[in-house]
Amino acid sequence: MTKVVKNTIPSILSFGILSDVKIFGGIFKNMLKNIQNNLVMKNGQVKIRWNDSYGIDSGWKDISDYSAELLTITSWGKVIYEDKKVIALAHNYADETENTCKQANGIMVIPKVCIIEIIPIS
């Protein structure tokens, strides 16, 4: 059975814009606690959809008609570290052998407040 963990926190919280607004009170704190307490099994394979920040322009720009959209990323990998705030995926992983230590490369650390959903892969 596939367990899907969804983060229902509005993405605007990912950027800290509403984190101190009292009108939203405990609603968002409880949602954040739910995603933070849903730890995925370490060493499990997962697919994670998450919202990332981006900046593609440099220099001064006319912003009179500026608009922006969310950038949603999909990452796959082996969970090599996780706590209540972040999850780390390795895109390439090698078990320990007689000649080498356990190792990984292509490691991506994702803040949990940015996660939309986590899908374990069997």
LINVEN-V487330 format. One record per backbone hydrogen bond with DSSP energy under -0.5 kcal/mol. CO is the residue of the C=O (numbers start at 1). NH is the residue of the N-H. E is the energy in kcal/mol with one decimal. If there is no record, write none. Layout:
CO_NH_E / CO_NH_E
//
This chain:
2_4_-0.6 / 3_5_-0.5 / 3_120_-1.2 / 4_6_-0.6 / 5_118_-2.1 / 6_8_-0.7 / 10_13_-2.1 / 11_14_-1.2 / 11_15_-0.6 / 12_15_-0.9 / 12_17_-1.2 / 13_16_-1.9 / 18_21_-1.4 / 20_22_-0.6 / 21_24_-1.0 / 22_25_-1.1 / 24_27_-1.4 / 24_28_-0.7 / 25_29_-0.7 / 26_30_-2.5 / 27_31_-1.8 / 28_32_-2.7 / 29_33_-2.3 / 30_34_-2.0 / 31_35_-1.8 / 32_36_-2.3 / 33_37_-2.3 / 34_38_-0.7 / 37_39_-1.6 / 41_44_-1.8 / 44_79_-2.9 / 45_121_-3.4 / 46_77_-2.0 / 47_119_-3.1 / 48_75_-2.9 / 49_116_-2.9 / 49_117_-1.7 / 50_73_-3.6 / 52_71_-0.7 / 61_63_-0.6 / 63_66_-1.2 / 70_72_-0.7 / 71_52_-2.9 / 71_73_-0.5 / 73_50_-2.6 / 75_48_-3.4 / 77_46_-2.7 / 78_80_-0.6 / 78_90_-2.4 / 79_43_-2.8 / 81_88_-3.1 / 85_112_-3.2 / 86_83_-2.3 / 87_110_-2.9 / 88_80_-2.5 / 88_81_-1.2 / 89_108_-2.8 / 90_78_-2.4 / 92_105_-1.9 / 94_103_-2.3 / 100_97_-2.2 / 103_94_-2.9 / 105_91_-0.6 / 105_92_-1.9 / 106_91_-1.0 / 108_89_-2.9 / 108_110_-0.6 / 110_87_-1.8 / 111_114_-1.7 / 112_115_-1.3 / 114_51_-2.8 / 116_7_-3.3 / 117_49_-2.3 / 118_5_-2.3 / 118_120_-0.5 / 119_47_-2.4 / 121_45_-0.6
//
